[in-house]
Amino acid sequence: MTKRQMKLTFPSELVTEPLIYNLAKDYRIVTNIHRADIAGEQGWVILEMEGSDEDIEQGLAWVTAKGVEVEPIVGEQ
């Protein structure tokens, strides 16, 4: 099992969609929200993900295809 922390930035049209829930359910990833903020225009979350490398990569490809910006977090936030 691998753990990764990523910053996900959501455009306004995706803020109300259950993307983190679907990411966990559909890609067998355990998620843990470390920080988050939602404003009128966009939202972001620092998300820890635990799962196989393949599942995490597939899940990140899925959220990226949906329009979410994904950035790796280096160090402790």
C-alpha positions in Angstrom: 0.0 0.0 0.0 1.2 3.5 -0.9 0.3 6.8 0.7 0.3 10.1 -1.2 -0.7 13.6 -0.4 -2.1 15.7 -3.2 -3.7 19.1 -3.5 -6.9 18.9 -5.6 -8.3 22.2 -6.9 -11.9 22.0 -8.1 -13.5 24.4 -10.6 -16.8 26.0 -9.6 -18.9 23.5 -11.6 -17.5 20.5 -9.7 -17.5 21.9 -6.1 -20.9 20.3 -5.3 -20.1 16.9 -6.9 -19.1 13.9 -4.6 -15.8 13.4 -6.4 -13.8 12.3 -3.3 -16.5 9.8 -2.4 -16.5 8.4 -5.9 -12.7 8.4 -6.0 -12.6 6.3 -2.8 -15.4 3.9 -3.8 -14.6 3.4 -7.5 -10.8 3.2 -7.2 -10.5 1.4 -3.8 -8.6 4.3 -2.3 -8.7 5.2 1.4 -9.0 9.0 1.6 -8.2 11.4 4.5 -8.9 15.1 4.1 -6.2 17.2 5.8 -7.4 20.7 4.8 -10.0 22.1 2.6 -11.5 25.4 1.5 -14.5 26.1 -0.7 -15.1 29.6 -2.1 -17.7 30.8 -4.6 -15.4 30.3 -7.6 -13.5 27.1 -6.7 -12.5 24.8 -3.9 -9.4 22.9 -2.9 -8.5 20.0 -0.7 -5.3 18.5 0.7 -6.1 14.9 0.3 -4.1 11.9 1.6 -4.7 8.8 -0.4 -3.8 5.2 0.5 -4.0 2.3 -1.9 -2.1 0.5 -4.6 0.0 2.6 -7.0 -2.2 1.5 -9.9 -5.5 2.4 -8.1 -4.1 5.8 -7.1 -2.8 6.5 -10.6 -6.2 5.5 -12.2 -8.1 7.6 -9.7 -5.9 10.7 -10.3 -6.3 10.3 -14.0 -10.1 10.1 -13.5 -10.3 13.3 -11.4 -7.9 15.1 -13.8 -10.2 14.1 -16.8 -13.1 15.6 -14.9 -11.4 18.9 -14.7 -9.7 18.8 -11.3 -6.2 20.3 -11.1 -3.9 17.8 -9.2 -0.6 18.8 -7.6 1.7 16.6 -5.4 2.4 17.8 -1.9 6.0 17.5 -0.8 6.6 17.6 3.0 4.1 18.0 5.8 1.2 20.5 5.4 
